[in-house]
Every structure is written in structure tokens, then in C-alpha cells.
Amino acid sequence: MSDVRWGFLGAGWLATQATAAAVHSASGAALEAVAARDPARAAALQPRRAYDSYRAVVDDPDVDAIYISLANDAHLPWILAAVSAGKHVLCEKPLVLSAAQARQAYEAADAAGVLLVEAVWSRWHPRIRRIVDLATRGDLGEVTSYLGTFTFPMELSDNYRFSEASGGGALYDVGIYPLHVLLACLPDGCALDVIAVECERGGLGVDLTTKAAVTWTTGRGSVVASFDMPESQRLVLDGTEGRVRIDDDQAFTSWREPSRLVVVDHVEEFPAVDAYQVMFEQVSARIRGEDVWVVPGAVSVRVAEVVDAIRALSA
Ligand SMILES: NC(=O)c1ccc[n+]([C@@H]2O[C@H](COP(=O)([O-])OP(=O)(O)OC[C@H]3O[C@@H](n4cnc5c(N)ncnc54)[C@H](OP(=O)(O)O)[C@@H]3O)[C@@H](O)[C@H]2O)c1
């Protein structure tokens, strides 16, 4: 079957450093069009066509699917524009800024009969897939505790990440990753309660650090997101039958390098992989109707609900 023809909205850091190259390398995908405010930046990604208007990509009849890597507050309006034009959508994390927006986005996609997927690239990494498989198959017993951290000292100061109105802040930017893994590891329908939040603010009101304590029927956990702490990404998940842990401090951003996972009493090795490329290959395959895994919309909605609960306690 023919390649899925992707149209990119935005040619910022991620599109330039990672995702355009991922589409060029992916099987079953082609970079048909890119739009950026500066069309030279769009053209530099080497699409078949470059535009200076996001709308032109959405309306391009030769584009099958839209990839959105705009600032976070622009995700919802462009998801709605793309699905109403009949395009499938892969949208960067955080998908949108609240659970209500997430439900609105999936309802619109369902009504249009198109696929909508949150581009949480680390969820396509085989090491993270393995953790989720171990937890959901019950190999670790009941999940009793979780620690997921993603912290680093943010050096940019004039970026949308420092604007509350643009959906900035550490929770939206990096807290999403450990939350996605935790929710994927818990049984469907398992309620997750946010019991305590510590929040340090800066910039234009955004959270520089958010620490959240959560509980579920069989356990408790902590998630830490920060732009203001030393670089560290930890993941430790305990079940009644054993522990999995990532000990290389790159739990969510392992990229094009081999990685390791400690599973109970042994180490599993994973070859180098570009999880962005895997993401585009699998979303493209799903668009073609193949039965492959993509991040489920239900998990994206649950993550947005937990983010809402954390933000309510940190207000
Ligand atoms: N950086 C990462 O490692 C990473 C990883 C995974 C996911 N993401 C997600 O990808 C998205 C973009 O991240 P990024 O790192 O690529 O950000 P970035 O370099 O700051 O790019 C922001 C994008 O927003 C667009 N934009 C449109 N109007 C804007 C305005 N008035 N002010 C600022 N930006 C405007 C820009 O579009 P133009 O190109 O048209 O100028 C640009 O493509 C975010 O949702 C982020 O959560 C980032």
C-alpha cells in the first residue's frame, strides 16, 4: 500500500532536530508538506512542498495526515481544524491542556472518522513497551509503587514553555512522560487519586517544578517534573512479584543508543532505536488500517484528567 503523506504544522526545534528526519527514514511514510511562519525553515526540512500557512497544509488535498508540533495552546485549534478537513492527526504531547479539551478532540476525530494520536514518543520505545507489557500481563503482580521523574535545568527563557497562556510549565512539558507510563501500567478503569502536590512557580506564572503524590487501589507513587533541578530521568516500578527499573537516568529520552532495563533479578538489553521513527511507522500503518499498537486515546484522556487534578491542587 502507498506511503502515508504527512503534513507538518510547525518547523521548530523538535521537527528540525528529530521528527522530519524520522519521517524521511520511516517506511510507509513520506514528508509531503511543512508549514512554518518562516517558510525557509519549513523548506529546510525537505518536504515535497513548503508553506508559510498552517491552513494551506491542512487544506492540501495530497496530505493524508497532519503532525502538530506547535506550542501547546495551539494543539486543540489545529487538531479541530485538521480533523474537520478529514485528516488523521498525530499531535505532540501534551495533546491538549485539559481533560475537557481532550474529550472534545477525540469526539471531533471520531465524528470525522479519522485517527487522533498523542505523540508521546517514549511510549513507542521498546524498553518502555516492555515495562508496560510486564505490568499489564501481571508478571510483576499487582502494581504497588511507582517513581517517575523528569527533571533538568531549562536554559531557554524566551520560549512558550515560560508562558502560562501558551501551555508552558514543567508538568505539561515533561511531567506528561512519567504519567503516561504509570497510567499505562495500571489496569483499565483503575482510579488514580492525586493526594498532594508541591509546586514552585516562575516565569510568567508557569510551574518550574511540580511534585505530585498519587495513590491507586493497590499502591502509591510520585511523579516529579522540573525545569529547575539537575538533569535526571528515573523510573522504578514495584509489583507484589518484583521490580523493574531503569538505571541509566534516561528513562524517557533514550534515543538512537542501546539501553538496558533491570527486570527483577536480571538485565535486559535493547538495541539502538529511534522511537520517533517507530512512532511514525506505526501511526502510518494504523492509518492504512493495519492492526498495530498506537497510544490509546483513553490513556491520553486519563493522563489529561490527572494533569487537571495536579493543577487544581497546585493552584
Ligand atoms: N523539544 C522536545 O524535545 C520535544 C519532545 C517531544 C515533544 N515536544 C513537543 O513539541 C512541541 C513543540 O516543541 P519544540 O521543542 O519544537 O518547541 P519550539 O522549538 O519552541 O517550537 C514551537 C513551535 O510553535 C510554533 N509557534 C507558532 N506560533 C508561535 C508563537 N507565537 N510563539 C512561539 N511558537 C509559535 C512554531 O511554529 P513555526 O515553526 O511556524 O515558527 C514552532 O514550530 C510542544 O508541544 C512540545 O511539548 C518537544
Ligand as a Chemical Component Dictionary entry (heavy atoms), coordinates in Angstrom:
data_LIG
# 
_chem_comp.id                   LIG 
_chem_comp.type                 NON-POLYMER 
_chem_comp.pdbx_formal_charge   0 
_chem_comp.three_letter_code    LIG 
# 
loop_
_chem_comp_atom.comp_id 
_chem_comp_atom.atom_id 
_chem_comp_atom.alt_atom_id 
_chem_comp_atom.type_symbol 
_chem_comp_atom.charge 
_chem_comp_atom.model_Cartn_x 
_chem_comp_atom.model_Cartn_y 
_chem_comp_atom.model_Cartn_z 
_chem_comp_atom.pdbx_ordinal 
LIG N1  N1  N 0  11.710 19.652 22.392 1  
LIG C1  C1  C 0  11.466 18.368 22.625 2  
LIG O1  O1  O 0  12.378 17.563 22.948 3  
LIG C2  C2  C 0  10.101 17.835 22.485 4  
LIG C3  C3  C 0  9.992  16.496 22.582 5  
LIG C4  C4  C 0  8.763  15.962 22.441 6  
LIG C5  C5  C 0  7.689  16.788 22.235 7  
LIG N2  N2  N 1  7.779  18.131 22.150 8  
LIG C6  C6  C 0  6.581  18.926 21.909 9  
LIG O2  O2  O 0  6.639  19.505 20.624 10 
LIG C7  C7  C 0  6.005  20.792 20.609 11 
LIG C8  C8  C 0  6.985  21.824 20.108 12 
LIG O3  O3  O 0  8.172  21.743 20.851 13 
LIG P1  P1  P 0  9.537  22.372 20.299 14 
LIG O4  O4  O 0  10.586 21.968 21.272 15 
LIG O5  O5  O -1 9.711  22.050 18.869 16 
LIG O6  O6  O 0  9.212  23.931 20.501 17 
LIG P2  P2  P 0  9.759  25.218 19.733 18 
LIG O7  O7  O 0  11.068 24.950 19.097 19 
LIG O8  O8  O 0  9.656  26.342 20.700 20 
LIG O9  O9  O 0  8.683  25.361 18.592 21 
LIG C9  C9  C 0  7.400  25.860 18.853 22 
LIG C10 C10 C 0  6.550  25.758 17.618 23 
LIG O10 O10 O 0  5.397  26.559 17.850 24 
LIG C11 C11 C 0  5.157  27.352 16.721 25 
LIG N3  N3  N 0  4.609  28.677 17.003 26 
LIG C12 C12 C 0  3.625  29.228 16.291 27 
LIG N4  N4  N 0  3.333  30.440 16.752 28 
LIG C13 C13 C 0  4.163  30.665 17.771 29 
LIG C14 C14 C 0  4.355  31.754 18.640 30 
LIG N5  N5  N 0  3.622  32.880 18.546 31 
LIG N6  N6  N 0  5.311  31.665 19.560 32 
LIG C15 C15 C 0  6.062  30.540 19.657 33 
LIG N7  N7  N 0  5.919  29.447 18.878 34 
LIG C16 C16 C 0  4.981  29.528 17.936 35 
LIG C17 C17 C 0  6.445  27.473 15.966 36 
LIG O11 O11 O 0  5.977  27.432 14.659 37 
LIG P3  P3  P 0  6.799  27.889 13.376 38 
LIG O12 O12 O 0  7.710  26.738 13.085 39 
LIG O13 O13 O 0  5.725  28.120 12.369 40 
LIG O14 O14 O 0  7.554  29.138 13.718 41 
LIG C18 C18 C 0  7.234  26.241 16.373 42 
LIG O15 O15 O 0  7.118  25.238 15.388 43 
LIG C19 C19 C 0  5.495  21.013 22.032 44 
LIG O16 O16 O 0  4.148  20.605 22.101 45 
LIG C20 C20 C 0  6.375  20.067 22.885 46 
LIG O17 O17 O 0  5.722  19.651 24.055 47 
LIG C21 C21 C 0  9.001  18.678 22.246 48 
# 
loop_
_chem_comp_bond.comp_id 
_chem_comp_bond.atom_id_1 
_chem_comp_bond.atom_id_2 
_chem_comp_bond.value_order 
_chem_comp_bond.pdbx_ordinal 
LIG N1  C1  SING 1  
LIG C1  O1  DOUB 2  
LIG C1  C2  SING 3  
LIG C2  C3  SING 4  
LIG C2  C21 DOUB 5  
LIG C3  C4  DOUB 6  
LIG C4  C5  SING 7  
LIG C5  N2  DOUB 8  
LIG N2  C6  SING 9  
LIG N2  C21 SING 10 
LIG C6  O2  SING 11 
LIG C6  C20 SING 12 
LIG O2  C7  SING 13 
LIG C7  C8  SING 14 
LIG C7  C19 SING 15 
LIG C8  O3  SING 16 
LIG O3  P1  SING 17 
LIG P1  O4  DOUB 18 
LIG P1  O5  SING 19 
LIG P1  O6  SING 20 
LIG O6  P2  SING 21 
LIG P2  O7  DOUB 22 
LIG P2  O8  SING 23 
LIG P2  O9  SING 24 
LIG O9  C9  SING 25 
LIG C9  C10 SING 26 
LIG C10 O10 SING 27 
LIG C10 C18 SING 28 
LIG O10 C11 SING 29 
LIG C11 N3  SING 30 
LIG C11 C17 SING 31 
LIG N3  C12 SING 32 
LIG N3  C16 SING 33 
LIG C12 N4  DOUB 34 
LIG N4  C13 SING 35 
LIG C13 C14 SING 36 
LIG C13 C16 DOUB 37 
LIG C14 N5  SING 38 
LIG C14 N6  DOUB 39 
LIG N6  C15 SING 40 
LIG C15 N7  DOUB 41 
LIG N7  C16 SING 42 
LIG C17 O11 SING 43 
LIG C17 C18 SING 44 
LIG O11 P3  SING 45 
LIG P3  O12 DOUB 46 
LIG P3  O13 SING 47 
LIG P3  O14 SING 48 
LIG C18 O15 SING 49 
LIG C19 O16 SING 50 
LIG C19 C20 SING 51 
LIG C20 O17 SING 52 
# 
